[in-house]
Every structure is written in structure tokens, then in C-alpha cells.
Amino acid sequence: MAFLPRSPHFDELAVALPADIRQPILRQLAERMQGELLGLESSLSVQLAVPCPVNNDQDATTQSLRVLNMLYQTPLADASILVAITNEPRPKLLLTRRAIHMNSHAGEVSCAGGKYESGDGNNVVTALREACEETALPPNKVQLLGQLPIQTSKSGMSVRPIVALIAPDLVLVPDQGEISRIFWADFETLITQPTVEYRVRYTMQAQTSTLLTPSWEIDGETVWGLTGRVLASLLETGFDRQLDWYYHIQNT
């Protein structure tokens, strides 16, 4: 992995280059995400484009700086989340369940993340800062892969997912003020795991309705909504999996 110059926010920021990733699924994900980010792909459905060859440490540093600069130049979102995947033979994807007393998305499954703050400067710092606050994940232990398209939350906020690798042996601790549980999705299983229809009942203006939408069942938790759309976007970008992410309303 190539380490980048010091940041005013973190001691080290690193980019995981495809050539340095041994796990084939993670290497493919890095190739595709960084290929899109650097404008090296014309069509993922036709061929898998590989970033410029990295022949030495200087080339690796240059490639890493290009990826990081593109991430930094992306327009600011209202919020950013960290889609963190363990770098190991059987990768796992980090998920959290929000505390039940939270004002928004209470009790729902999410990726670590939160709102942009004026001192952040870019989406990457927002995602890493929030992940550190919520799970004690050290920013200098994160190796960036790229980003996913912006999603819009049910409150209308723009959310930028930042995708990264982390070590499998990190000790994470949930912030009890925001997070009630940290758990993991088996990443290889998730790539092909079928979705199940989830039914959500809610009342608006004295009208009770049922919302039907796809979801995943992971470690006893239901993953739907914004987090579900982010995971669907990740699987489409990295592995060409097309999911119809719908919201159907039944009035009762």
C-alpha cells in the first residue's frame, strides 16, 4: 500500500492499489472503482479496465495521489459514510445499528458516517472522522479504494459513500450515544445473496400504509433503505449485479 503525505486531519492517509491486493474479489473492486474514478473505463459491461501499471514505488505514490486528489475534488455532500471491508481472504463488510433514541434513522442499520462539518474540507475526511467517532476506527488504519455515486436520504440529504479496506484484527467499539451494535456481512456471500421483500408500516396524515422494498437479512438484522441502496450500488460497480431497488406503497 502506498502512504501519502501528512494530512492536517490525520497522520496518514493511504490508498489501496489493485496491484497490492491479493484477494481477487477485493482486487477487482479496486480496479473498477479506481478505473471509474480516474476516467480509465469506457464501459464496465464490455471489459474490465485496469489502472495504469505500477512499476515502482514512485509510480505507486503517483497513482495513489491521483486517486486521493480525485476523491478530494469531488463536490461536497451533505453527509458521507464509510463502506469499510476487511482486507483478508474472506472479507467482511462493516455495518452498524443506530441507537433507538436517535432523531433520524433510529434503530436502523447503517454504515458508519454522518454529516459534513466545516472543518472537514472533503467527503473523505467526513467519512473517516465520523467512523472514528462512532466505532473508534483509526483513520490512519484505513486504505481508500474509491467512492460510490451519491444517494439521497429520506430527509433529502445527499450522502457520499467512501469505500475502503481495513485490517481484520482492529478492535472497534460502538459509541453508545449513536450506535447500539457493530456487526459484519460476509462480503462474498453478499455479492450473490438474494434480497427479500421488507414490509414497513407507517402512518402519515391519518393514513396507514405499508412500504414494500428489497432488503437483505444479515446476522439477524434487516438491511434496507439508504444502506441497502448503497450496498446495491457497490455490487453493481464491482461485480455487475443489477438490482431493482423499488419502493411500493400499499394503502390499508
N, C-alpha and C positions, 0 to 999 in steps of 0.2 A: 504494500500500500504506500502511496506517496503522500507525505505530510507537507502541508502548505505553511506559508509564513504565519507568524503570530497574529492573532485577531484581538482587537480591543475588547471583545466579549469573552473569548475563550483562549486557553493556552495553545491548543492545536485544533485545526480542522483538517480532516482527511477525506480524500476521495478514493473509493474502491474501484480500481480499474479492472476491466474484464480479464486482462492477462494475468492478474494476480489472484483471481478467484478460482479455486479448484472445483467447487461444487458445480456441476453442469447447469442445473436449473438457475442458480444464482448468477452464473456467468452469462447465461442467455438473457436474463432480466437486465443485467448491467449493460450488455451490448445494445439491447434495444432501447433502453431508456436514454443512454448517453448518445446513441446514434440519432435519436429524435431531437435531443437537446442541442446537439451540435449541427443539426441540419444535414446529416450524412445519409439519411434514408429517404428514398422516394416513395416506397410502398412496402409496409411490413408484410402485406399479404402476398407479395410477389417473391421477396427474398429477404434474408436476414443480413442487414448491412453491419459491418464491423468497423469500429472506430479506427483511426489511423494507427498503424503498427507502433508499438512502444519498444524501442530497441535498447535503451539505456536509461540511466537514472534521470538524465537531463530531459529526455523525451517524456518520461513518466511525469516529471514535475510540470512540464509544459502542458501535457494533456490534462492533468489534474487542475491546473489553474484555469484552463479553458472551461472545464465543466463547472468549477466553482464560480467563475465570472458570469457564466450564463445563468446560473441559479440566482446570483446576486442581482442581475439585471432584470429579472422577471418582475413585472409590476406587482406592487404590494397588494396582498389580500387582506380582508378584514381579520382573518384568523388563519393559522397554519397548524397542521398536525404532523406527527412523525409516524410514518409507517415503518416500523423497525422489525427487521428479520435477522434471526441469529445466523451467523456465519459458521456453519457446521454441516457434516454430511447429511443430517436430517433436520433441515431448517425449521424454525418455529417463528410465527408472527405474533408480535406483542399486542395484546388487547387489554382494555380496562373496562370496569363497570363503574359508572359515575355514581357518586353518593346520592342517596334518596332525597336529601334535603336541598340539592342544588336547584337554582332558579330555572335553569334550562336543561333539557335532556336528562332530567333526574332519573336515576336507575337504569339508564340505557347504556348499551355497550358502545365504546368509542375507542379511537386511537388517542394516545396522549397528545395534548395540544391545547391551544387556546388563542385568545385574542392578541392581535398585534399591539405592541406598546411603542411609543415614540422613540425610545432609545434602541430599539432592535435594529432598525436600518434595513432589514430584508426579511424575507419569509423563512430562510434557513435558521436565522438566529431565533425568530419567534418559536419555531417548532422545537428547536433544541432547548431553549430556555424553559418552555412550558413542560416539555418531557422531563427535564431535570426537576422542576418544581413538583410535578405530580408523582413521579416514580423514582426520584433520586438517580436517574440515569446520567452519568457524567458526560457532558458534551464532547470532551476530548477522547471518549471511548466510542464515538460514532464515526462510521465511514460512509460517506454520502454516495448514493447511486444516481439520484436524479429527482425528478418531480413528476406528478400526475396532473391532468387537467383540473382546473378549478371546479369545485362543487358548490352548490348553493344550499345553505341550511334552511330548515323550515321557517326560521325567523328572517330569512333574506340575506344573511351574511355570506360573503364569498369566503371559501375555505380552500387553501392550497395544501395538498398532501406532498410532503417531502419524504422520499424513500431512502432508507439507509440500512447498512448492516451493523450489527452489534455482536460482541462476543457472547458465547452461550453461557458463560460462567459468571456473568455480572449479577450482583446482589441488588435487586430492585425492591424498593419499599414504597407502598402506596401512601400518598398524603391523605390522611383520614378526613381532612376538610373537603376534599374533592373526589377522592377515589375510594370505593369500597372494596375493590378486588382487582388484582392483576392476574391474567391468565393467558394461555397461549393457544394458537391454532397451528396444527401440523400443516406446514406450507405445501408439501407435496400432495397431501390429501385435499387441501382446499382447492387446488388447481382443477380438479375434476369432480369435486364433491357436488352433488345435486342440491339445488335450492328447494326449500319447502315454502308453501304459501303461509304467510303470517296474517292473522286477523287482529286488528287493533280497534277497540270500541272507544268512541269519544262522543262528547255532546257539545254542540255549538248552536247557540240561539234556540234552545229548547228542542233541537232536532238531534236525535241519537242516530249515529251512523257507524258503519263498520268499514274500516280501510283494509283492503286486501293488497298485499305486496310480497315480493320474494324475500326470503331470509335464509340464513344458514344457522344450523344448530351446532354450536361449538362448545364443548366442555360444559354442557348444561345451560349455556346461555344462548339467547336468540339475538343474532346479529342482523340488523335491518336498517332502514333509513339511510342517513348520510354515510354511516360506516359501511353499510352494505354496498352502497354505490361506489365508494372508494375502493373497496376490495374488488368489485366487478371491473372497475377501470384498470386496476393493477393487473388482473388476469387477462384483460383484453390487450393491454400494452405488451405484456411479457410473453403471453402464450396463446394469443389469437382466440381466446374464449369469448364468444359473443353471448351476452345475457340480456334478455328483455326485462329491464328493471321498471316495472309498471306500478302504478297506484290506482286501484279501482275502488270506488266508493259504493257501498250498498246502504241505502236508507232503510231504517227499520221503524 
